[in-house]
Amino acid sequence: MFVGHFLAAFVLAASVAAWRGWPEERALAIGVVAGSFATLPDVDMLYAVVGLVGSLEGAFVTSDAFWNVANEIHRGATHSLVVGVFAAIGFAAWRARDRYGSQAGTLGGLILGGLTLIVTVVSGIAPGAVVAAFVLVGVVLVTFAERVDLGSRAVLGAGALGLLSHPFGDVFAGPSPALFYPLPIEAGLLNGRILLNSDPTLHLLGAFFIELTIIWAGFLVVARLRGWRIKRHINRRAALGIAYASAIFAIPAPTVETASPFVFSVLTVGFIGTPGRSSWREDRSTQLIDAITTALAAVTLAAAAYAVTYLILLA
């Protein structure tokens, strides 16, 4: 979902900016900043990386071991809507230093530092350290926003969009985020994973198609801003992706817990878009667009063919 988080926020921010008449480069810039903020909550995954690398068994880490450690903190404080609101305000205040002086920077620092302190007091040193990393990476994103000439209001909007949209992208895989941490309020709407279908494989396929739709949306937004005509860039080789339907006999039916074989194998179908050396054009940028568009089309056809075959066999 990392790509999905980024692109969902990117699409919304860039589309709104374009609708308001922002220039192409500026619309893309705020889309990138919003998308980057949308991935920021997953900085809590560093806890698992550091924990496993620091252990004697770090060289022999399994997927289950990684997630067992990650889930001790993952989708906690950094995924809270409460934390997200205050963090967005803090980042915007930090960005406002050039306009309002050191007072704005001090306010931003107090808000962001206060978040770290509160989480440390409520949940302990490890969650507090994770939020500290969250704040530091966020400040780096603010610095990037400064360099692309986005002001404090743009940072506030992009930060709020990215941070507040992230938790809702996690509802199809794994436990629900702690939406209202540290307040003693139950999520209500998101008590547990949202199922798209009672069949675990159809649920996984549905989540995969949602992710794929978001990827297409992101690509189409860039294409519209750049003036690309997508149909001209899809090679007929993409139709070969339909052959992936036969994979249903080679790999176990995927679920959220056992998705890796399906996800990695269906994504390899995208190599259909890779051009041979003899087909490289002088215009490498055009060739790259051809490759990406063909790859996306091939993966889409492959996943659709697999889903149709699964439904036929299920019936």
Contacts in CASP RR format, 6 or more apart in sequence:
PFRMAT RR
TARGET T0000
AUTHOR 0000-0000-0000
METHOD contacts of the structure
MODEL  1
MFVGHFLAAFVLAASVAAWRGWPEERALAIGVVAGSFATLPDVDMLYAVV
GLVGSLEGAFVTSDAFWNVANEIHRGATHSLVVGVFAAIGFAAWRARDRY
GSQAGTLGGLILGGLTLIVTVVSGIAPGAVVAAFVLVGVVLVTFAERVDL
GSRAVLGAGALGLLSHPFGDVFAGPSPALFYPLPIEAGLLNGRILLNSDP
TLHLLGAFFIELTIIWAGFLVVARLRGWRIKRHINRRAALGIAYASAIFA
IPAPTVETASPFVFSVLTVGFIGTPGRSSWREDRSTQLIDAITTALAAVT
LAAAAYAVTYLILLA
1 169 0 8 1.000
1 170 0 8 1.000
1 173 0 8 1.000
1 211 0 8 1.000
2 39 0 8 1.000
2 42 0 8 1.000
3 211 0 8 1.000
3 214 0 8 1.000
3 215 0 8 1.000
4 169 0 8 1.000
4 211 0 8 1.000
4 214 0 8 1.000
4 215 0 8 1.000
5 35 0 8 1.000
5 38 0 8 1.000
5 39 0 8 1.000
5 42 0 8 1.000
5 162 0 8 1.000
5 165 0 8 1.000
5 166 0 8 1.000
5 169 0 8 1.000
6 35 0 8 1.000
6 36 0 8 1.000
6 38 0 8 1.000
6 39 0 8 1.000
7 35 0 8 1.000
7 214 0 8 1.000
7 215 0 8 1.000
7 217 0 8 1.000
7 218 0 8 1.000
8 35 0 8 1.000
8 38 0 8 1.000
8 165 0 8 1.000
8 169 0 8 1.000
8 214 0 8 1.000
8 217 0 8 1.000
9 31 0 8 1.000
9 34 0 8 1.000
9 35 0 8 1.000
9 37 0 8 1.000
9 38 0 8 1.000
9 158 0 8 1.000
9 161 0 8 1.000
9 162 0 8 1.000
9 165 0 8 1.000
9 166 0 8 1.000
10 31 0 8 1.000
10 32 0 8 1.000
10 34 0 8 1.000
10 35 0 8 1.000
10 38 0 8 1.000
10 218 0 8 1.000
10 221 0 8 1.000
11 214 0 8 1.000
11 217 0 8 1.000
11 218 0 8 1.000
11 221 0 8 1.000
12 34 0 8 1.000
12 161 0 8 1.000
12 165 0 8 1.000
13 30 0 8 1.000
13 31 0 8 1.000
13 33 0 8 1.000
13 34 0 8 1.000
13 35 0 8 1.000
13 157 0 8 1.000
13 158 0 8 1.000
13 161 0 8 1.000
14 27 0 8 1.000
14 28 0 8 1.000
14 30 0 8 1.000
14 31 0 8 1.000
14 34 0 8 1.000
14 221 0 8 1.000
14 222 0 8 1.000
14 225 0 8 1.000
15 221 0 8 1.000
17 26 0 8 1.000
17 27 0 8 1.000
17 30 0 8 1.000
17 31 0 8 1.000
18 24 0 8 1.000
18 27 0 8 1.000
18 221 0 8 1.000
18 224 0 8 1.000
18 225 0 8 1.000
21 27 0 8 1.000
22 30 0 8 1.000
24 225 0 8 1.000
24 226 0 8 1.000
26 148 0 8 1.000
26 149 0 8 1.000
26 150 0 8 1.000
27 225 0 8 1.000
28 222 0 8 1.000
28 225 0 8 1.000
29 148 0 8 1.000
29 149 0 8 1.000
29 150 0 8 1.000
30 150 0 8 1.000
30 154 0 8 1.000
30 158 0 8 1.000
31 158 0 8 1.000
32 148 0 8 1.000
33 141 0 8 1.000
33 144 0 8 1.000
33 145 0 8 1.000
33 148 0 8 1.000
33 150 0 8 1.000
33 154 0 8 1.000
33 155 0 8 1.000
33 158 0 8 1.000
33 159 0 8 1.000
34 157 0 8 1.000
34 158 0 8 1.000
34 159 0 8 1.000
34 161 0 8 1.000
34 162 0 8 1.000
35 158 0 8 1.000
35 162 0 8 1.000
36 141 0 8 1.000
36 144 0 8 1.000
37 88 0 8 1.000
37 138 0 8 1.000
37 141 0 8 1.000
37 158 0 8 1.000
37 159 0 8 1.000
37 161 0 8 1.000
37 162 0 8 1.000
37 163 0 8 1.000
38 161 0 8 1.000
38 162 0 8 1.000
38 163 0 8 1.000
38 165 0 8 1.000
38 166 0 8 1.000
39 166 0 8 1.000
40 78 0 8 1.000
40 134 0 8 1.000
40 137 0 8 1.000
40 138 0 8 1.000
40 141 0 8 1.000
40 162 0 8 1.000
40 163 0 8 1.000
40 166 0 8 1.000
41 78 0 8 1.000
41 79 0 8 1.000
41 134 0 8 1.000
41 163 0 8 1.000
41 166 0 8 1.000
41 167 0 8 1.000
42 74 0 8 1.000
42 78 0 8 1.000
42 166 0 8 1.000
43 78 0 8 1.000
43 130 0 8 1.000
43 133 0 8 1.000
43 134 0 8 1.000
43 137 0 8 1.000
44 70 0 8 1.000
44 73 0 8 1.000
44 74 0 8 1.000
44 75 0 8 1.000
44 76 0 8 1.000
44 77 0 8 1.000
44 78 0 8 1.000
44 79 0 8 1.000
44 130 0 8 1.000
44 134 0 8 1.000
45 70 0 8 1.000
45 74 0 8 1.000
46 130 0 8 1.000
46 133 0 8 1.000
47 69 0 8 1.000
47 70 0 8 1.000
47 72 0 8 1.000
47 73 0 8 1.000
47 74 0 8 1.000
47 126 0 8 1.000
47 129 0 8 1.000
47 130 0 8 1.000
48 66 0 8 1.000
48 67 0 8 1.000
48 69 0 8 1.000
48 70 0 8 1.000
48 74 0 8 1.000
51 69 0 8 1.000
52 58 0 8 1.000
52 61 0 8 1.000
52 65 0 8 1.000
52 66 0 8 1.000
52 69 0 8 1.000
57 65 0 8 1.000
63 260 0 8 1.000
71 175 0 8 1.000
72 126 0 8 1.000
73 126 0 8 1.000
73 127 0 8 1.000
73 130 0 8 1.000
75 167 0 8 1.000
75 170 0 8 1.000
75 175 0 8 1.000
75 176 0 8 1.000
75 177 0 8 1.000
75 178 0 8 1.000
76 127 0 8 1.000
76 177 0 8 1.000
76 178 0 8 1.000
76 181 0 8 1.000
77 83 0 8 1.000
77 119 0 8 1.000
77 123 0 8 1.000
77 127 0 8 1.000
77 128 0 8 1.000
77 130 0 8 1.000
77 131 0 8 1.000
77 134 0 8 1.000
77 178 0 8 1.000
77 181 0 8 1.000
77 182 0 8 1.000
78 130 0 8 1.000
78 131 0 8 1.000
78 134 0 8 1.000
79 166 0 8 1.000
79 167 0 8 1.000
79 170 0 8 1.000
79 177 0 8 1.000
79 178 0 8 1.000
79 179 0 8 1.000
79 181 0 8 1.000
80 167 0 8 1.000
80 177 0 8 1.000
80 178 0 8 1.000
80 179 0 8 1.000
80 180 0 8 1.000
80 181 0 8 1.000
80 182 0 8 1.000
81 164 0 8 1.000
81 167 0 8 1.000
81 179 0 8 1.000
81 180 0 8 1.000
82 180 0 8 1.000
82 181 0 8 1.000
82 182 0 8 1.000
82 183 0 8 1.000
83 115 0 8 1.000
83 119 0 8 1.000
83 131 0 8 1.000
83 163 0 8 1.000
83 181 0 8 1.000
84 160 0 8 1.000
84 163 0 8 1.000
84 164 0 8 1.000
85 160 0 8 1.000
85 163 0 8 1.000
85 164 0 8 1.000
86 111 0 8 1.000
86 115 0 8 1.000
87 111 0 8 1.000
87 112 0 8 1.000
87 115 0 8 1.000
87 134 0 8 1.000
87 135 0 8 1.000
87 138 0 8 1.000
87 159 0 8 1.000
87 163 0 8 1.000
88 156 0 8 1.000
88 157 0 8 1.000
88 159 0 8 1.000
88 160 0 8 1.000
88 163 0 8 1.000
88 164 0 8 1.000
89 108 0 8 1.000
89 111 0 8 1.000
89 156 0 8 1.000
90 107 0 8 1.000
90 108 0 8 1.000
90 109 0 8 1.000
90 111 0 8 1.000
90 112 0 8 1.000
91 108 0 8 1.000
91 112 0 8 1.000
91 138 0 8 1.000
91 139 0 8 1.000
91 141 0 8 1.000
91 142 0 8 1.000
91 155 0 8 1.000
91 156 0 8 1.000
91 159 0 8 1.000
92 152 0 8 1.000
92 153 0 8 1.000
92 155 0 8 1.000
92 156 0 8 1.000
92 157 0 8 1.000
92 159 0 8 1.000
93 104 0 8 1.000
93 105 0 8 1.000
93 107 0 8 1.000
93 108 0 8 1.000
93 109 0 8 1.000
93 111 0 8 1.000
93 152 0 8 1.000
94 104 0 8 1.000
94 105 0 8 1.000
94 108 0 8 1.000
94 109 0 8 1.000
94 112 0 8 1.000
94 139 0 8 1.000
94 142 0 8 1.000
95 142 0 8 1.000
95 145 0 8 1.000
95 146 0 8 1.000
95 150 0 8 1.000
95 151 0 8 1.000
95 152 0 8 1.000
95 155 0 8 1.000
96 104 0 8 1.000
96 105 0 8 1.000
96 151 0 8 1.000
96 152 0 8 1.000
97 104 0 8 1.000
97 105 0 8 1.000
98 146 0 8 1.000
99 151 0 8 1.000
99 152 0 8 1.000
104 152 0 8 1.000
112 135 0 8 1.000
112 139 0 8 1.000
113 135 0 8 1.000
115 131 0 8 1.000
115 135 0 8 1.000
116 128 0 8 1.000
116 131 0 8 1.000
116 132 0 8 1.000
116 135 0 8 1.000
118 182 0 8 1.000
119 127 0 8 1.000
119 128 0 8 1.000
119 130 0 8 1.000
119 131 0 8 1.000
119 182 0 8 1.000
120 127 0 8 1.000
120 128 0 8 1.000
120 129 0 8 1.000
120 131 0 8 1.000
122 182 0 8 1.000
123 182 0 8 1.000
142 155 0 8 1.000
145 151 0 8 1.000
145 154 0 8 1.000
145 155 0 8 1.000
145 158 0 8 1.000
150 158 0 8 1.000
167 177 0 8 1.000
167 179 0 8 1.000
167 190 0 8 1.000
168 190 0 8 1.000
170 176 0 8 1.000
170 177 0 8 1.000
171 190 0 8 1.000
171 192 0 8 1.000
171 193 0 8 1.000
171 194 0 8 1.000
172 193 0 8 1.000
172 194 0 8 1.000
172 196 0 8 1.000
172 203 0 8 1.000
172 206 0 8 1.000
172 207 0 8 1.000
172 210 0 8 1.000
172 256 0 8 1.000
173 193 0 8 1.000
173 207 0 8 1.000
173 256 0 8 1.000
174 192 0 8 1.000
174 193 0 8 1.000
174 256 0 8 1.000
175 192 0 8 1.000
175 193 0 8 1.000
176 187 0 8 1.000
176 190 0 8 1.000
176 191 0 8 1.000
176 192 0 8 1.000
176 193 0 8 1.000
177 187 0 8 1.000
177 190 0 8 1.000
178 187 0 8 1.000
179 185 0 8 1.000
179 187 0 8 1.000
179 190 0 8 1.000
180 186 0 8 1.000
180 187 0 8 1.000
193 256 0 8 1.000
195 203 0 8 1.000
196 202 0 8 1.000
196 203 0 8 1.000
196 206 0 8 1.000
196 207 0 8 1.000
197 203 0 8 1.000
197 206 0 8 1.000
199 314 0 8 1.000
200 255 0 8 1.000
200 256 0 8 1.000
201 253 0 8 1.000
201 254 0 8 1.000
201 255 0 8 1.000
201 310 0 8 1.000
202 307 0 8 1.000
202 310 0 8 1.000
202 311 0 8 1.000
203 255 0 8 1.000
203 256 0 8 1.000
204 254 0 8 1.000
204 255 0 8 1.000
204 256 0 8 1.000
204 259 0 8 1.000
204 262 0 8 1.000
205 254 0 8 1.000
205 303 0 8 1.000
205 306 0 8 1.000
205 307 0 8 1.000
205 310 0 8 1.000
207 256 0 8 1.000
208 262 0 8 1.000
208 263 0 8 1.000
208 266 0 8 1.000
208 303 0 8 1.000
209 303 0 8 1.000
209 307 0 8 1.000
212 296 0 8 1.000
212 299 0 8 1.000
212 300 0 8 1.000
212 303 0 8 1.000
215 296 0 8 1.000
216 296 0 8 1.000
216 300 0 8 1.000
219 230 0 8 1.000
219 292 0 8 1.000
219 293 0 8 1.000
219 296 0 8 1.000
220 230 0 8 1.000
222 228 0 8 1.000
223 229 0 8 1.000
223 230 0 8 1.000
228 289 0 8 1.000
230 293 0 8 1.000
233 286 0 8 1.000
233 289 0 8 1.000
233 290 0 8 1.000
233 293 0 8 1.000
233 294 0 8 1.000
234 293 0 8 1.000
234 294 0 8 1.000
234 297 0 8 1.000
235 273 0 8 1.000
235 290 0 8 1.000
235 294 0 8 1.000
237 272 0 8 1.000
237 273 0 8 1.000
237 294 0 8 1.000
237 298 0 8 1.000
238 272 0 8 1.000
238 273 0 8 1.000
238 294 0 8 1.000
238 295 0 8 1.000
238 297 0 8 1.000
238 298 0 8 1.000
238 301 0 8 1.000
239 298 0 8 1.000
239 301 0 8 1.000
240 269 0 8 1.000
240 272 0 8 1.000
240 298 0 8 1.000
241 269 0 8 1.000
241 272 0 8 1.000
241 298 0 8 1.000
241 299 0 8 1.000
241 301 0 8 1.000
241 302 0 8 1.000
241 305 0 8 1.000
242 301 0 8 1.000
242 302 0 8 1.000
242 305 0 8 1.000
243 302 0 8 1.000
243 305 0 8 1.000
244 265 0 8 1.000
244 266 0 8 1.000
244 269 0 8 1.000
244 301 0 8 1.000
244 302 0 8 1.000
244 303 0 8 1.000
244 305 0 8 1.000
244 306 0 8 1.000
245 302 0 8 1.000
245 305 0 8 1.000
245 306 0 8 1.000
245 308 0 8 1.000
245 309 0 8 1.000
247 262 0 8 1.000
247 265 0 8 1.000
247 266 0 8 1.000
247 306 0 8 1.000
248 306 0 8 1.000
248 309 0 8 1.000
248 310 0 8 1.000
248 313 0 8 1.000
251 261 0 8 1.000
251 262 0 8 1.000
251 265 0 8 1.000
252 258 0 8 1.000
252 261 0 8 1.000
253 310 0 8 1.000
254 261 0 8 1.000
254 262 0 8 1.000
254 263 0 8 1.000
262 306 0 8 1.000
266 299 0 8 1.000
266 302 0 8 1.000
266 303 0 8 1.000
266 306 0 8 1.000
267 299 0 8 1.000
269 298 0 8 1.000
269 299 0 8 1.000
269 302 0 8 1.000
270 294 0 8 1.000
270 295 0 8 1.000
270 296 0 8 1.000
270 298 0 8 1.000
270 299 0 8 1.000
270 302 0 8 1.000
271 295 0 8 1.000
272 294 0 8 1.000
272 295 0 8 1.000
272 298 0 8 1.000
273 290 0 8 1.000
273 291 0 8 1.000
273 294 0 8 1.000
273 295 0 8 1.000
273 298 0 8 1.000
274 291 0 8 1.000
274 295 0 8 1.000
275 287 0 8 1.000
275 290 0 8 1.000
275 291 0 8 1.000
279 287 0 8 1.000
280 287 0 8 1.000
281 287 0 8 1.000
END
